[in-house]
Structure formats: C-alpha cells, structure tokens
Amino acid sequence: RTILAAERTYAAWVRTGLAALAAGVGASALLEDLVPAWLGIATGSLLILFSAFCFLAAVWRQMLKVAPPRPDTPRLPSALLLFINGFLTLVSLAALVGIWLG
C-alpha cells in the first residue's frame, strides 16, 4: 500500500505541474489584450516556473525510500522518473522562453 500511495502522490505532482503549464501558456495568451504586456508575461512565467517546480518535486518525492513493511508491488524505475520529469521540465522551460520571446 505504501508504494501505491507514493505513486498517487507522484501522479498528483505531475498532474498539478501539467495543469500549471497549460494555465501559464493559456494565461499569457488570453491576457495579452486585457492587461499590460508585462503582467500577462509575469503571470504566465510564474505558472510555468511553478510547473517546473512540480515536476522536480515529483521526482524528489518519489525517490524517497519507502519504510517497511516490504511491499509486494515493485517501484517505478528511477531512470524512467528522471527521464520523464526531466523532459517535462525542459518543456516548461521552453514554454517560458516562448512566452518571453513571443
């Protein structure tokens, strides 16, 4: 049960990061004509930076060791977690650059 709970927490961090990434890109685009340009860029940037934090926190949280008892379910491979969340972090940073330059 402890591993499944850890994986649910990991999924929640990734889900929150993806939502923040989408909200950051959307806020930047939707606020473009409604508020001063710097405010739309700042709002989008903060949300995208929060998404990158969520992706990094997901890996950090998942890498913590699970205390006994020994679970009968295998853990997700660490290399897979690092690869996927590293890629998602790069996507967040690319979106951030896109907001600043676009």
N, C-alpha and C positions, 0 to 999 in steps of 0.2 A: 503494500500500500504506500509506503513512503516514497518509492520511486515513481509511482503513478502520480502522487501529489506533487512531486518535484517537476514532473513533466507538464502537469497542468499549470504550474506556476511559470515554467518556461514558455509555454504557449501563450499565457496571458501577457507576458512581457513582449513577445513578438507581435501579438495582436495589437497591443497598445502602440507599439512602435510603427506598425504599418498604418494604423489609423492616424497617428500624428503626422506621418509622412504625407499621406493623402490630404489631410487637413492643411498642412503647411503649403503644399503646392496649390491647393484649391483656394486658400485664403489669399495667397499672393495674387492669383489670377482674378478672383472675384472682387477684391478690394482695390484693384488697380484704378478704377474710375471713381470710386466713392470717397476715398480718403487720400491724403497726401502720399506720394510715391514711397517716401521713406517709411511711413507707418505700415503700409502693405508689405514692404520688403522685410521690415523688422518682425512683423507678426509671423510671416511665412518662415523666416530664418529661425526664430525661436522654436516653432513647432518642429521644424526639420532637425534642429540640433537636439531637441528632446527625443525625437525618434532614434537618432544615432545613439543617444544615451540608453534608451530602452533596449536596443539590440546588443549593446555591450553588457548591460546589466543582466540580460537573459543568459548570456554565456557565463558570466561570473557567478550568477545564482545557481546555474545548473552544474557547474564544476565543483561545487561544494560536496563533500563526501556525505553520503547517507549513513546515519548511525545504525547500529544493529537494531533489530534482528536482520539476518541475511534475507534479502528479498529473493523471490523466485522469478522475478522479471529482470531481464538484462537492461542495463542503462543504455541510453543513446550514445553512440561513439563520439568521443570528444573532438576528433578531427572533423566529423560532419558538422557538429555545432559551430566550430570555429570557422569552417568554410562558409556555411550558410549565413551566419550572422556577420561575418566579415564582408561578404558580398552585399548584404542589406545595408551595412554601414557605408560602404562605398556608394551605393545607390543614393543614400541620404545625402552624402557629401556632394555627389554630382547634381542632385536636385538643388542643393544650396547654391552651388556655383551657377546653375542655370537661372535661379531667381536673381542673383546679384548681377549677372551679365545680360539677362534678357529683359 
